[in-house]
Amino acid sequence: MELFMTLIKAIIISIVEGITEFLPVSSTGHMIIVRDFIKFDGAFSNLFIVVIQLGAILAIVVLFWKKIYTSVISFLKFEKEGWRFWIPVFIAIIPFGVLGVLFKDKIEEILFKPLPVGIALVVGAILMIVLEKRTRDKKVSRDINHVTYKQAIIIGIAQCMALWPGMSRSASTIMGGWIAGLSTYAATEFSFFLALPVMVGATGYELVTTSVELTASNIIVLIVGFITAFIVALIVVDKFINYLKKKPMKVFAIYRLIVGGIIIALYIR
């Protein structure tokens, strides 16, 4: 019975992860709220979150496999196109990586709580609405194969907002892309590729430092969560890409305002 209940909680969290990981609504923020609501906590839950994030990452690898494979091979062969694509990605990682390592514990202590998440959702929504409106009529680049170093730095700095759970790594990098002169679609696509080394690095760090003892039941839960997150993310990202070709991001900002407002109302003291 205990395993069954744990599996139900795991599936719920994995579905939420798969839906929110690459949407501009903050997967970390949703994880904090859902885990608090269904009482899924402890050392194993932290490991579980890491594993289902790997499932979500795999969805990106599958959807963009051709682009990833050809660009990585080109990079390893020291060809111009491969380096031209991946160096801006690596540059954009640096600010987030440095601040994340330096302030990880302090950020988790202060901000990994429902109320800060609610505030971040609202703040991020307002920024999305303002920035999308301001950049709507500007000339933009639609080609992520030629992101400049300056654009990469701007996006990298913007991504640091995602250290505040509820801001969203996806939303932060897309907003950075707008400021840097990328179209919404190009900024989103760049955000996907930027997520690969960032999330793999963060996940690898958590896996190396974990002290959780794995039992047969735990392994079953991890496998179910991984597969669920992968399938859901695969569907959601594919739909999200098609949505961005036709629609603005405003709907996500409205969702953030509603959810953030509800969270603030529920948790404010």
KEMAR-139994 format. One record per residue (C-alpha): z, x, y. Coordinates in steps of 0.5 Angstrom, whole numbers, padded with zeros to 4 digits, always signed. Example, Ala and Ser with C-alpha at 12.3 -4.5 7.8 and 13.67 -1.06 7.14 Angstrom:
<sites>
+0016+0025-0009;+0014+0027-0002;
</sites>
This chain:
<sites>
+0000+0000+0000;+0002+0006+0005;-0005+0009+0003;-0009+0002+0005;-0005+0001+0011;-0007+0009+0013;-0014+0008+0011;-0014+0001+0016;-0012+0005+0022;-0016+0011+0020;-0022+0007+0020;-0020+0003+0027;-0019+0010+0030;-0026+0013+0027;-0030+0007+0030;-0027+0008+0036;-0029+0015+0036;-0036+0014+0034;-0037+0009+0039;-0034+0013+0045;-0035+0020+0044;-0041+0021+0047;-0041+0015+0052;-0038+0016+0059;-0032+0012+0058;-0027+0018+0055;-0026+0018+0047;-0020+0022+0048;-0017+0017+0053;-0019+0011+0048;-0016+0015+0042;-0009+0016+0046;-0009+0008+0048;-0011+0006+0040;-0006+0011+0037;+0000+0009+0041;-0002+0002+0040;-0003+0002+0032;+0003+0007+0032;-0002+0013+0029;+0002+0019+0031;+0005+0026+0028;+0002+0032+0026;-0003+0029+0021;-0006+0025+0026;-0008+0031+0030;-0012+0034+0025;-0015+0027+0023;-0018+0027+0030;-0021+0034+0030;-0024+0032+0023;-0027+0025+0026;-0030+0029+0032;-0033+0034+0027;-0037+0027+0024;-0039+0025+0031;-0042+0032+0033;-0046+0032+0026;-0049+0025+0029;-0052+0029+0035;-0054+0035+0030;-0058+0030+0026;-0061+0026+0032;-0063+0033+0035;-0064+0037+0029;-0071+0039+0031;-0069+0041+0038;-0063+0045+0036;-0067+0048+0030;-0073+0051+0034;-0069+0053+0040;-0063+0057+0036;-0069+0060+0032;-0072+0062+0039;-0066+0064+0042;-0064+0069+0036;-0071+0072+0036;-0070+0073+0043;-0075+0069+0046;-0075+0067+0053;-0076+0059+0052;-0069+0060+0047;-0065+0064+0052;-0068+0060+0058;-0065+0053+0054;-0058+0056+0051;-0056+0061+0057;-0055+0055+0062;-0051+0051+0056;-0046+0057+0055;-0045+0058+0063;-0043+0051+0063;-0038+0052+0058;-0034+0058+0061;-0030+0054+0067;-0028+0048+0062;-0026+0054+0057;-0022+0058+0061;-0018+0052+0064;-0017+0049+0058;-0014+0055+0054;-0010+0057+0060;-0007+0050+0061;-0008+0046+0055;+0000+0045+0053;+0001+0043+0060;-0005+0038+0061;-0002+0035+0054;+0005+0035+0056;+0003+0031+0063;-0003+0027+0062;-0004+0025+0055;+0000+0019+0056;-0003+0012+0057;-0002+0011+0064;-0005+0017+0067;-0011+0015+0062;-0012+0009+0066;-0012+0012+0072;-0017+0017+0070;-0021+0011+0068;-0021+0008+0074;-0022+0014+0078;-0028+0016+0074;-0031+0009+0075;-0031+0010+0082;-0034+0017+0082;-0040+0014+0078;-0041+0008+0082;-0041+0013+0089;-0045+0018+0086;-0050+0014+0082;-0052+0010+0088;-0052+0017+0093;-0057+0020+0088;-0061+0014+0086;-0067+0016+0091;-0067+0023+0091;-0072+0028+0087;-0069+0030+0081;-0071+0034+0075;-0072+0031+0068;-0073+0037+0064;-0067+0040+0061;-0071+0046+0058;-0071+0049+0065;-0064+0048+0068;-0062+0053+0073;-0056+0058+0073;-0054+0054+0079;-0054+0047+0076;-0051+0050+0070;-0045+0052+0074;-0045+0046+0078;-0045+0042+0071;-0039+0047+0068;-0035+0046+0074;-0036+0038+0074;-0034+0038+0066;-0027+0041+0068;-0025+0034+0070;-0025+0032+0063;-0019+0036+0062;-0016+0030+0065;-0016+0025+0059;-0020+0018+0061;-0025+0022+0066;-0029+0023+0060;-0033+0030+0058;-0040+0026+0058;-0038+0022+0065;-0036+0029+0068;-0042+0033+0066;-0047+0027+0068;-0044+0026+0075;-0045+0034+0075;-0052+0033+0073;-0053+0028+0079;-0050+0033+0084;-0054+0039+0081;-0061+0035+0082;-0062+0032+0074;-0064+0025+0072;-0059+0021+0069;-0063+0022+0062;-0064+0029+0063;-0056+0030+0065;-0054+0026+0059;-0059+0030+0054;-0056+0036+0057;-0049+0033+0056;-0050+0032+0049;-0052+0040+0048;-0046+0042+0052;-0042+0038+0047;-0044+0042+0041;-0041+0049+0043;-0035+0046+0047;-0033+0041+0041;-0034+0046+0035;-0030+0051+0039;-0024+0046+0041;-0025+0043+0033;-0025+0050+0030;-0018+0052+0035;-0015+0046+0032;-0017+0047+0025;-0014+0054+0025;-0008+0053+0028;-0006+0047+0024;+0000+0047+0020;-0001+0040+0016;+0000+0040+0008;-0006+0037+0005;-0005+0032+0000;-0010+0028-0004;-0008+0022+0000;-0009+0026+0006;-0016+0028+0004;-0019+0021+0002;-0017+0019+0009;-0020+0025+0012;-0027+0024+0008;-0027+0016+0010;-0025+0018+0017;-0031+0023+0018;-0036+0019+0015;-0034+0013+0019;-0035+0017+0025;-0041+0020+0023;-0045+0013+0022;-0042+0010+0028;-0044+0016+0033;-0051+0016+0030;-0052+0009+0031;-0049+0009+0038;-0052+0015+0041;-0059+0013+0039;-0058+0006+0042;-0055+0010+0048;-0061+0014+0049;-0066+0008+0049;-0061+0004+0054;-0061+0010+0059;-0069+0010+0059;-0069+0003+0063;-0062+0002+0065;-0057+0005+0070;-0050+0007+0069;-0046+0002+0073;-0044-0002+0066;-0040+0003+0064;-0037+0004+0071;-0035-0003+0070;-0032-0003+0063;-0028+0003+0066;-0025-0001+0072;-0023-0007+0067;-0020-0003+0062;-0017+0002+0066;-0014-0004+0070;-0011-0007+0064;-0008+0000+0062;-0005+0001+0069;-0002-0006+0069;+0001-0006+0062;+0004+0001+0062;+0006+0002+0070;+0014+0002+0071;
</sites>
